[in-house]
Amino acid sequence: ESQPAQAGELNVAVFYYNYSDVYISSVRNNMDEMLTALGVNYDNFDGAGNQSQQTDQINTALANGANLLIVNIVETSSVNAAKDAGIPIIFFNREVSDDVVNSYDKCAFVGTDAPEAGHMQGKLIGEYLLANYEAVDLNGDGVISYVMFKGQEGNAEAEARTQFGVEDADTVLT
């Protein structure tokens, strides 16, 4: 049976969905610091919001000897290239379906429970409004006007935060 790779033997390829995303930029800076501190060899790749480009980058990294993939997917992803090569793959931040993760025993997703974040936000908003309704109802008409910034279309976390944030705030207010 093969032994796990040691830090110096790891050749990690880290794929980001888009370098221009401010949050992802901070994640990349922190990930770089951690991998460097661990003495891990790594290369970063910018998917630039293009799944085809990211898929090509993954295939290139595998061909160049990457033995661990850390992936912040652009849209959807399959693990076939990594699975065929027996290379572990860790998806992070942008949720992938359980079907994808469960299709390969060396595959994992690290991230938040998207619905839970939405439920927490909705409850907090509802409770804040109950405690401060007079101050927030600027024109005194009994209706709270607001603008909702949803986040990226198709992002599971943004969708859940928006849906449950509104629904749960409404439930608390009702």
N, CA, C and O of each residue as an XYZ file, in Angstrom:
696
protein
N       0.847     -1.185      0.000
C       0.000      0.000      0.000
C       0.887      1.242      0.000
O       1.906      1.285      0.689
N       0.496      2.244     -0.772
C       1.314      3.455     -0.872
C       1.155      4.313      0.381
O       0.111      4.306      1.033
N       2.206      5.041      0.693
C       2.198      5.941      1.844
C       1.689      7.312      1.401
O       1.887      7.703      0.251
N       1.035      8.045      2.307
C       0.601      9.403      1.956
C       1.800     10.289      1.620
O       2.876     10.125      2.196
N       1.617     11.220      0.696
C       2.687     12.138      0.321
C       3.018     13.057      1.501
O       2.125     13.494      2.228
N       4.299     13.343      1.678
C       4.734     14.299      2.689
C       4.661     15.701      2.080
O       4.551     15.849      0.863
N       4.721     16.728      2.933
C       4.544     18.112      2.471
C       5.433     18.441      1.272
O       4.954     18.993      0.281
N       6.707     18.112      1.351
C       7.637     18.427      0.269
C       7.370     17.650     -1.011
O       7.810     18.048     -2.089
N       6.638     16.529     -0.888
C       6.338     15.695     -2.058
C       5.021     16.093     -2.718
O       4.708     15.647     -3.821
N       4.253     16.938     -2.030
C       2.980     17.366     -2.598
C       3.216     18.357     -3.723
O       4.038     19.267     -3.608
N       2.492     18.170     -4.799
C       2.497     19.108     -5.913
C       1.038     19.521     -6.077
O       0.269     18.884     -6.797
N       0.679     20.603     -5.390
C      -0.718     21.018     -5.285
C      -1.062     22.020     -6.377
O      -0.318     22.966     -6.636
N      -2.187     21.793     -6.999
C      -2.723     22.751     -7.970
C      -3.994     23.326     -7.364
O      -4.931     22.593     -7.049
N      -4.018     24.661     -7.203
C      -5.158     25.334     -6.596
C      -5.861     26.151     -7.675
O      -5.257     27.002     -8.327
N      -7.147     25.871     -7.847
C      -7.932     26.492     -8.909
C      -8.979     27.412     -8.296
O      -9.810     26.982     -7.496
N      -8.928     28.682     -8.683
C      -9.881     29.680     -8.200
C     -10.837     30.031     -9.324
O     -10.434     30.143    -10.482
N     -12.108     30.204     -8.978
C     -13.089     30.498    -10.019
C     -12.824     31.838    -10.680
O     -13.092     32.003    -11.870
N     -12.288     32.819     -9.912
C     -12.026     34.123    -10.502
C     -11.160     34.954     -9.556
O     -11.598     35.303     -8.460
N      -9.939     35.270     -9.973
C      -9.037     36.082     -9.153
C      -9.637     37.448     -8.827
O      -9.313     38.025     -7.789
N     -10.500     37.973     -9.686
C     -11.003     39.332     -9.478
C     -12.051     39.422     -8.373
O     -12.415     40.527     -7.970
N     -12.544     38.290     -7.871
C     -13.486     38.294     -6.751
C     -12.708     38.697     -5.493
O     -11.715     38.061     -5.139
N     -13.166     39.749     -4.827
C     -12.435     40.289     -3.672
C     -12.292     39.254     -2.559
O     -11.210     39.109     -1.990
N     -13.365     38.535     -2.241
C     -13.299     37.516     -1.200
C     -12.311     36.415     -1.589
O     -11.469     36.013     -0.786
N     -12.422     35.938     -2.821
C     -11.530     34.869     -3.286
C     -10.078     35.339     -3.282
O      -9.175     34.545     -3.019
N      -9.843     36.603     -3.567
C      -8.487     37.145     -3.520
C      -7.914     37.023     -2.112
O      -6.744     36.680     -1.943
N      -8.738     37.304     -1.097
C      -8.255     37.178      0.286
C      -8.031     35.706      0.640
O      -7.081     35.370      1.347
N      -8.907     34.833      0.147
C      -8.726     33.397      0.383
C      -7.412     32.935     -0.255
O      -6.651     32.181      0.352
N      -7.154     33.393     -1.478
C      -5.931     32.995     -2.196
C      -4.689     33.447     -1.431
O      -3.738     32.679     -1.287
N      -4.690     34.685     -0.942
C      -3.532     35.184     -0.183
C      -3.291     34.332      1.061
O      -2.150     33.983      1.362
N      -4.356     33.998      1.779
C      -4.220     33.169      2.982
C      -3.805     31.749      2.649
O      -2.978     31.162      3.348
N      -4.373     31.190      1.587
C      -4.008     29.826      1.176
C      -2.527     29.787      0.788
O      -1.811     28.858      1.162
N      -2.069     30.795      0.038
C      -0.650     30.860     -0.347
C       0.245     30.854      0.896
O       1.236     30.125      0.951
N      -0.109     31.667      1.885
C       0.686     31.735      3.117
C       0.729     30.387      3.823
O       1.787     29.955      4.283
N      -0.423     29.723      3.909
C      -0.479     28.432      4.605
C       0.310     27.353      3.872
O       1.055     26.593      4.491
N       0.146     27.288      2.560
C       0.859     26.265      1.790
C       2.367     26.513      1.844
O       3.149     25.568      1.943
N       2.770     27.765      1.780
C       4.197     28.110      1.878
C       4.744     27.716      3.251
O       5.830     27.145      3.351
N       3.987     28.026      4.308
C       4.418     27.689      5.674
C       4.560     26.176      5.862
O       5.399     25.716      6.635
N       3.732     25.411      5.147
C       3.801     23.953      5.240
C       4.906     23.363      4.365
O       5.174     22.163      4.431
N       5.536     24.183      3.561
C       6.584     23.706      2.664
C       6.039     22.931      1.477
O       6.707     22.049      0.937
N       4.814     23.269      1.074
C       4.147     22.559     -0.021
C       4.406     23.284     -1.336
O       4.322     24.510     -1.406
N       4.723     22.516     -2.378
C       4.835     23.068     -3.730
C       3.432     23.264     -4.273
O       2.607     22.353     -4.203
N       3.148     24.455     -4.820
C       1.809     24.690     -5.338
C       1.836     25.672     -6.506
O       2.752     26.481     -6.654
N       0.802     25.568     -7.318
C       0.567     26.511     -8.409
C      -0.879     26.952     -8.326
O      -1.772     26.149     -8.051
N      -1.103     28.233     -8.566
C      -2.455     28.786     -8.592
C      -2.916     28.973    -10.032
O      -2.117     29.246    -10.927
N      -4.217     28.822    -10.235
C      -4.810     28.998    -11.555
C      -6.061     29.859    -11.441
O      -6.875     29.667    -10.539
N      -6.207     30.807    -12.359
C      -7.354     31.706    -12.408
C      -8.328     31.220    -13.479
O      -8.029     31.281    -14.672
N      -9.495     30.738    -13.046
C     -10.501     30.286    -13.997
C     -11.167     31.434    -14.736
O     -11.819     31.220    -15.758
N     -11.008     32.657    -14.223
C     -11.549     33.863    -14.867
C     -13.032     33.730    -15.203
O     -13.505     34.273    -16.202
N     -13.759     33.001    -14.356
C     -15.200     32.860    -14.563
C     -15.577     31.992    -15.741
O     -16.712     32.062    -16.214
N     -14.658     31.176    -16.230
C     -14.899     30.370    -17.429
C     -14.642     28.892    -17.114
O     -13.497     28.485    -16.918
N     -15.722     28.088    -17.065
C     -15.573     26.680    -16.698
C     -14.701     25.909    -17.690
O     -13.914     25.056    -17.281
N     -14.829     26.194    -18.970
C     -14.001     25.494    -19.968
C     -12.523     25.767    -19.725
O     -11.696     24.858    -19.799
N     -12.197     27.015    -19.436
C     -10.808     27.381    -19.142
C     -10.321     26.647    -17.899
O      -9.203     26.133    -17.874
N     -11.169     26.598    -16.859
C     -10.759     25.920    -15.632
C     -10.568     24.420    -15.870
O      -9.622     23.826    -15.354
N     -11.449     23.815    -16.638
C     -11.310     22.382    -16.941
C     -10.001     22.116    -17.680
O      -9.309     21.142    -17.383
N      -9.656     22.974    -18.641
C      -8.375     22.839    -19.360
C      -7.205     22.973    -18.387
O      -6.223     22.238    -18.487
N      -7.314     23.919    -17.438
C      -6.247     24.117    -16.449
C      -6.075     22.880    -15.572
O      -4.952     22.490    -15.252
N      -7.187     22.269    -15.187
C      -7.125     21.051    -14.371
C      -6.428     19.929    -15.142
O      -5.557     19.249    -14.600
N      -6.805     19.742    -16.382
C      -6.184     18.697    -17.199
C      -4.693     18.954    -17.382
O      -3.892     18.019    -17.339
N      -4.315     20.215    -17.585
C      -2.901     20.569    -17.736
C      -2.133     20.295    -16.446
O      -1.034     19.739    -16.474
N      -2.721     20.690    -15.316
C      -2.057     20.462    -14.025
C      -1.847     18.971    -13.766
O      -0.790     18.561    -13.286
N      -2.861     18.165    -14.087
C      -2.718     16.714    -13.916
C      -1.613     16.175    -14.816
O      -0.813     15.343    -14.389
N      -1.566     16.643    -16.052
C      -0.525     16.200    -16.992
C       0.860     16.622    -16.515
O       1.852     15.960    -16.820
N       0.931     17.726    -15.766
C       2.214     18.227    -15.262
C       2.575     17.687    -13.881
O       3.523     18.166    -13.259
N       1.823     16.688    -13.393
C       2.219     15.996    -12.169
C       1.577     16.468    -10.880
O       2.056     16.112     -9.803
N       0.517     17.249    -10.942
C      -0.170     17.633     -9.705
C      -0.677     16.367     -9.017
O      -1.234     15.484     -9.669
N      -0.482     16.279     -7.685
C      -0.961     15.097     -6.973
C      -2.001     15.437     -5.900
O      -2.369     14.587     -5.089
N      -2.470     16.689     -5.906
C      -3.611     17.107     -5.092
C      -4.227     18.326     -5.764
O      -3.529     19.291     -6.077
N      -5.530     18.278     -5.983
C      -6.243     19.402     -6.575
C      -7.124     20.043     -5.510
O      -7.852     19.354     -4.795
N      -7.052     21.368     -5.413
C      -7.924     22.135     -4.531
C      -8.692     23.077     -5.450
O      -8.100     23.942     -6.097
N     -10.019     22.906     -5.507
C     -10.795     23.550     -6.565
C     -11.939     24.400     -6.031
O     -12.795     23.926     -5.285
N     -11.932     25.649     -6.425
C     -13.028     26.599     -6.212
C     -13.695     26.700     -7.589
O     -13.279     27.498     -8.429
N     -14.724     25.891     -7.811
C     -15.270     25.713     -9.156
C     -15.905     26.972     -9.722
O     -16.394     27.830     -8.987
N     -15.887     27.062    -11.045
C     -16.553     28.156    -11.740
C     -18.054     27.882    -11.749
O     -18.835     28.707    -11.273
N     -18.461     26.742    -12.280
C     -19.894     26.426    -12.367
C     -20.170     25.055    -11.777
O     -20.498     24.923    -10.598
N     -20.037     24.066    -12.591
C     -20.238     22.697    -12.115
C     -18.967     21.946    -12.441
O     -18.134     22.416    -13.215
N     -18.827     20.806    -11.860
C     -17.593     20.085    -12.145
C     -17.779     18.595    -11.977
O     -18.610     18.133    -11.195
N     -17.004     17.873    -12.712
C     -16.956     16.438    -12.554
C     -15.554     16.116    -12.068
O     -14.626     16.904    -12.251
N     -15.411     14.984    -11.464
C     -14.109     14.610    -10.916
C     -13.411     13.571    -11.791
O     -12.411     12.982    -11.381
N     -13.934     13.350    -12.987
C     -13.443     12.240    -13.806
C     -11.941     12.273    -14.063
O     -11.280     11.243    -13.931
N     -11.383     13.430    -14.427
C      -9.948     13.489    -14.735
C      -9.120     13.137    -13.505
O      -8.166     12.364    -13.596
N      -9.483     13.705    -12.352
C      -8.748     13.407    -11.112
C      -8.969     11.954    -10.708
O      -8.036     11.266    -10.296
N     -10.215     11.493    -10.831
C     -10.557     10.115    -10.459
C      -9.762      9.123    -11.302
O      -9.204      8.161    -10.775
N      -9.713      9.357    -12.608
C      -8.982      8.462    -13.512
C      -7.501      8.398    -13.155
O      -6.858      7.362    -13.323
N      -6.960      9.526    -12.656
C      -5.548      9.587    -12.294
C      -5.306      9.186    -10.839
O      -4.157      9.109    -10.403
N      -6.385      8.930    -10.079
C      -6.240      8.563     -8.671
C      -5.776      9.719     -7.795
O      -5.189      9.501     -6.735
N      -6.038     10.955     -8.238
C      -5.568     12.151     -7.537
C      -6.682     12.689     -6.637
O      -7.812     12.862     -7.095
N      -6.378     12.957     -5.355
C      -7.397     13.541     -4.469
C      -7.813     14.935     -4.950
O      -7.004     15.681     -5.502
N      -9.078     15.268     -4.732
C      -9.592     16.579     -5.115
C     -10.443     17.129     -3.971
O     -11.334     16.454     -3.455
N     -10.145     18.369     -3.591
C     -10.887     19.048     -2.525
C     -11.567     20.259     -3.158
O     -10.900     21.175     -3.640
N     -12.891     20.256     -3.153
C     -13.641     21.424     -3.608
C     -13.849     22.324     -2.402
O     -14.032     21.833     -1.288
N     -13.823     23.649     -2.611
C     -14.058     24.545     -1.490
C     -14.854     25.768     -1.913
O     -14.861     26.159     -3.080
N     -15.518     26.354     -0.940
C     -16.250     27.614     -1.035
C     -17.491     27.548     -1.909
O     -18.572     27.899     -1.437
N     -17.390     27.123     -3.137
C     -18.537     27.081     -4.033
C     -19.019     25.639     -4.089
O     -18.315     24.746     -4.561
N     -20.225     25.436     -3.599
C     -20.748     24.097     -3.364
C     -20.876     23.268     -4.636
O     -21.310     23.759     -5.679
N     -20.494     22.014     -4.528
C     -20.711     21.035     -5.590
C     -21.730     20.033     -5.069
O     -21.896     19.880     -3.859
N     -22.401     19.360     -5.970
C     -23.458     18.441     -5.544
C     -22.881     17.241     -4.799
O     -21.736     16.844     -5.015
N     -23.699     16.680     -3.924
C     -23.298     15.470     -3.198
C     -22.986     14.345     -4.165
O     -22.109     13.523     -3.899
N     -23.700     14.297     -5.296
C     -23.452     13.251     -6.295
C     -22.010     13.300     -6.789
O     -21.364     12.264     -6.946
N     -21.505     14.526     -7.035
C     -20.124     14.676     -7.500
C     -19.163     14.220     -6.410
O     -18.260     13.425     -6.668
N     -19.356     14.724     -5.186
C     -18.452     14.386     -4.082
C     -18.489     12.887     -3.786
O     -17.445     12.272     -3.569
N     -19.669     12.304     -3.777
C     -19.811     10.884     -3.438
C     -19.388      9.946     -4.560
O     -19.313      8.734     -4.356
N     -19.112     10.488     -5.738
C     -18.741      9.634     -6.872
C     -17.287      9.168     -6.797
O     -16.864      8.339     -7.603
N     -16.528      9.686     -5.849
C     -15.092      9.398     -5.786
C     -14.652      9.452     -4.331
O     -14.873     10.455     -3.652
N     -14.026      8.373     -3.844
C     -13.682      8.298     -2.416
C     -12.536      9.215     -2.002
O     -12.287      9.384     -0.808
N     -11.833      9.811     -2.966
C     -10.771     10.761     -2.630
C     -11.224     12.186     -2.936
O     -10.415     13.041     -3.297
N     -12.519     12.430     -2.787
C     -13.099     13.729     -3.091
C     -13.822     14.265     -1.862
O     -14.483     13.513     -1.145
N     -13.693     15.584     -1.620
C     -14.359     16.206     -0.480
C     -14.779     17.622     -0.842
O     -14.226     18.238     -1.753
N     -15.767     18.124     -0.112
C     -16.167     19.528     -0.225
C     -16.000     20.169      1.142
O     -16.447     19.620      2.149
N     -15.354     21.333      1.179
C     -15.193     22.095      2.413
C     -15.899     23.426      2.205
O     -15.528     24.207      1.329
N     -16.917     23.678      3.015
C     -17.655     24.924      2.871
C     -18.738     25.015      3.921
O     -18.769     24.251      4.886
N     -19.616     25.958      3.710
C     -20.676     26.193      4.677
C     -21.942     25.449      4.280
O     -22.083     24.978      3.151
N     -22.853     25.357      5.230
C     -24.191     24.836      4.974
C     -25.000     26.038      4.495
O     -25.435     26.863      5.299
N     -25.201     26.133      3.172
C     -25.809     27.324      2.576
C     -27.183     27.658      3.165
O     -27.414     28.815      3.517
N     -28.102     26.698      3.288
C     -29.399     27.044      3.871
C     -29.280     27.570      5.307
O     -29.993     28.499      5.686
N     -28.385     26.980      6.102
C     -28.227     27.423      7.486
C     -27.846     28.904      7.556
O     -28.359     29.641      8.398
N     -26.946     29.335      6.672
C     -26.543     30.746      6.661
C     -27.743     31.640      6.356
O     -27.906     32.689      6.979
N     -28.576     31.236      5.410
C     -29.769     32.008      5.079
C     -30.757     32.063      6.228
O     -31.332     33.113      6.516
N     -30.954     30.921      6.884
C     -31.865     30.888      8.040
C     -31.353     31.794      9.165
O     -32.136     32.506      9.794
N     -30.053     31.768      9.415
C     -29.476     32.615     10.461
C     -29.668     34.088     10.118
O     -30.033     34.889     10.979
N     -29.418     34.443      8.852
C     -29.577     35.837      8.444
C     -31.028     36.287      8.567
O     -31.314     37.365      9.087
N     -31.930     35.456      8.088
C     -33.347     35.811      8.137
C     -33.837     36.028      9.558
O     -34.573     36.974      9.835
N     -33.422     35.141     10.457
C     -33.827     35.249     11.862
C     -33.273     36.541     12.477
O     -33.988     37.266     13.168
N     -31.987     36.817     12.212
C     -31.369     38.040     12.742
C     -32.060     39.292     12.201
O     -32.326     40.231     12.951
N     -32.346     39.302     10.903
C     -33.013     40.464     10.298
C     -34.398     40.640     10.911
O     -34.768     41.748     11.298
N     -35.161     39.560     11.003
C     -36.507     39.628     11.569
C     -36.491     40.140     12.996
O     -37.295     40.996     13.363
N     -35.567     39.613     13.811
C     -35.478     40.044     15.215
C     -35.054     41.507     15.324
O     -35.559     42.239     16.174
N     -34.131     41.931     14.469
C     -33.704     43.325     14.470
C     -34.880     44.236     14.107
O     -35.097     45.265     14.747
N     -35.631     43.849     13.080
C     -36.772     44.665     12.664
C     -37.833     44.744     13.758
O     -38.411     45.806     13.988
N     -38.091     43.619     14.436
C     -39.074     43.650     15.523
C     -38.647     44.637     16.619
O     -39.472     45.377     17.154
N     -37.368     44.636     16.938
C     -36.858     45.492     18.011
C     -36.737     46.957     17.585
O     -36.705     47.846     18.435
N     -36.671     47.213     16.276
C     -36.393     48.564     15.785
C     -37.367     49.013     14.696
O     -37.023     49.857     13.868
N     -38.580     48.456     14.692
C     -39.514     48.669     13.578
C     -39.792     50.149     13.327
O     -39.762     50.604     12.184
N     -40.059     50.889     14.382
C     -40.395     52.319     14.226
C     -39.256     53.077     13.535
O     -39.496     53.904     12.655
N     -38.027     52.788     13.938
C     -36.867     53.494     13.375
C     -36.599     53.079     11.927
O     -36.133     53.887     11.124
N     -36.891     51.826     11.597
C     -36.594     51.317     10.262
C     -37.710     51.656      9.270
O     -37.446     51.815      8.078
N     -38.928     51.764      9.739
C     -40.065     52.135      8.879
C     -40.014     53.654      8.679
O     -40.726     54.406      9.344
N     -39.167     54.081      7.759
C     -38.835     55.497      7.608
C     -40.036     56.409      7.345
O     -40.081     57.533      7.844
N     -41.008     55.926      6.562
C     -42.153     56.797      6.257
C     -43.384     56.462      7.094
O     -44.449     57.043      6.883
N     -43.254     55.539      8.035
C     -44.326     55.227      8.962
C     -45.549     54.569      8.346
O     -46.647     54.654      8.895
N     -45.357     53.903      7.190
C     -46.516     53.280      6.523
C     -46.727     51.821      6.913
O     -47.617     51.163      6.376
N     -45.922     51.310      7.839
C     -46.066     49.920      8.264
C     -45.425     48.915      7.318
O     -45.570     47.706      7.497
N     -44.718     49.416      6.315
C     -44.052     48.546      5.335
C     -42.560     48.894      5.332
O     -42.183     50.062      5.243
N     -41.732     47.872      5.429
C     -40.285     48.085      5.372
C     -39.858     47.936      3.907
O     -39.971     46.858      3.323
N     -39.372     49.024      3.332
C     -38.837     48.976      1.967
C     -37.351     48.624      2.062
O     -36.645     49.118      2.942
N     -36.888     47.779      1.162
C     -35.486     47.384      1.203
C     -35.002     46.992     -0.183
O     -35.790     46.742     -1.095
N     -33.698     46.946     -0.310
C     -33.048     46.451     -1.521
C     -32.271     45.218     -1.098
O     -31.535     45.249     -0.112
N     -32.434     44.134     -1.843
C     -31.719     42.886     -1.544
C     -30.594     42.713     -2.561
O     -30.844     42.657     -3.765
N     -29.361     42.627     -2.078
C     -28.229     42.303     -2.932
C     -28.040     40.805     -2.854
O     -27.659     40.276     -1.809
N     -28.302     40.123     -3.943
C     -28.373     38.672     -3.950
C     -27.008     37.991     -4.013
O     -26.821     36.949     -3.386
N     -26.091     38.527     -4.719
C     -24.848     37.810     -4.963
C     -24.908     37.168     -6.331
O     -25.818     37.440     -7.114
N     -23.949     36.325     -6.616
C     -23.810     35.778     -7.959
C     -24.931     34.804     -8.319
O     -25.246     33.891     -7.555
N     -25.518     35.011     -9.474
C     -26.565     34.121     -9.984
C     -26.012     32.705    -10.121
O     -24.915     32.501    -10.642
N     -26.780     31.744     -9.649
C     -26.366     30.350     -9.768
C     -25.462     29.868     -8.643
O     -25.142     28.681     -8.585
N     -25.039     30.764     -7.740
C     -24.206     30.366     -6.614
C     -25.136     29.854     -5.513
O     -25.983     30.598     -5.018
N     -24.978     28.588     -5.133
C     -25.890     27.954     -4.170
C     -25.974     28.726     -2.855
O     -27.050     28.845     -2.269
N     -24.844     29.247     -2.397
C     -24.838     29.996     -1.141
C     -25.646     31.287     -1.278
O     -26.450     31.612     -0.404
N     -25.435     32.018     -2.363
C     -26.165     33.275     -2.576
C     -27.665     33.011     -2.716
O     -28.483     33.763     -2.187
N     -28.019     31.951     -3.424
C     -29.435     31.609     -3.617
C     -30.101     31.302     -2.270
O     -31.196     31.789     -1.990
N     -29.435     30.494     -1.442
C     -30.008     30.091     -0.151
C     -30.082     31.272      0.812
O     -31.077     31.436      1.518
N     -29.037     32.093      0.844
C     -29.067     33.254      1.734
C     -30.211     34.181      1.354
O     -30.897     34.713      2.226
N     -30.418     34.376      0.067
C     -31.492     35.257     -0.384
C     -32.853     34.660     -0.041
O     -33.689     35.322      0.575
N     -33.070     33.419     -0.437
C     -34.376     32.777     -0.208
C     -34.727     32.725      1.272
O     -35.779     33.218      1.678
N     -33.858     32.135      2.077
C     -34.178     31.924      3.488
C     -34.050     33.206      4.305
O     -34.729     33.367      5.319
N     -33.181     34.120      3.867
C     -33.092     35.400      4.541
C     -34.425     36.131      4.495
O     -34.889     36.656      5.507
N     -35.035     36.162      3.321
C     -36.337     36.840      3.151
C     -37.441     36.041      3.831
O     -38.217     36.597      4.609
N     -37.520     34.737      3.547
C     -38.609     33.915      4.109
C     -38.598     33.917      5.629
O     -39.641     34.075      6.263
N     -37.408     33.741      6.219
C     -37.342     33.643      7.674
C     -37.553     34.995      8.348
O     -38.139     35.055      9.429
N     -37.088     36.081      7.733
C     -37.369     37.406      8.282
C     -38.888     37.641      8.262
O     -39.458     38.141      9.232
N     -39.533     37.274      7.148
C     -40.997     37.415      7.050
C     -41.703     36.592      8.128
O     -42.672     37.057      8.729
N     -41.223     35.378      8.372
C     -41.820     34.501      9.374
C     -41.719     35.133     10.762
O     -42.694     35.138     11.514
N     -40.550     35.662     11.103
C     -40.377     36.315     12.405
C     -41.315     37.503     12.519
O     -41.943     37.702     13.558
N     -41.414     38.289     11.465
C     -42.277     39.483     11.504
C     -43.756     39.116     11.577
O     -44.542     39.805     12.227
N     -44.129     38.028     10.906
C     -45.535     37.600     10.928
C     -45.917     37.131     12.321
O     -47.059     36.730     12.546
